[in-house]
Amino acid sequence: MHSVDTHRSSHRHAPHPLLDEVLRGAVAVGALLLVLLPEARGVHPQLGWLPLWLLGMPLVAWWAAYRFRLPGRSGEVAHCGPVRLRRRLPQARRRARPRAAVARARAVA
């Protein structure tokens, strides 16, 4: 039995249903145009490469509507803080120049 909290958290990142439907339709129409019309696979003087606008941009917009979640990661538990992959070392410090080098640099200048 699912609790109410898990049900809410799974729908928290879902886009508006109308937006989802429009983006799905745009992806479907763009894919059909690319498959059925050879001219749609070309380049337009003002728009540029048509497959980008017919399929690529609708797919990216659809992905952005779901807040850039990667496929296959919906079942994992969300991590609350930053992931530390390596141990923290002290920050590197600049070495002091020897006094003789400082004196020579002043004498040359």
C-alpha positions, 0 to 999 in steps of 0.5 A: 500500500502506498502512502500519501507522501510518496504519491504526492512526491511522484506528481510534484515534478509532473508538468501541467497536463495540457502542456504535456499533451501539446509537447507530446503532439509536437514531438509526434508531428515533428517525427512524422514530418521527418519520416514522411517528408524528405524536405523536412530533413534539410536546411532552411535559409532562415530557420537552419537545420529543420530536424532541430526545430521539428524534433530536437527542440520539442524533445528538449522542451518536453524534457525540461517540462519534467525538470531535466530528470534522467530516464531510469532514475525515477525509483531512486531515493533523492539525495538531500545534500551534495555528494562528496566524491573525494576527501577534502584537502586544505587549499593550496597556498602560494609559496613565499619568494626567497628574499634574495629573489625579491631584492634582485627583482627590485634592483632590475626594475 
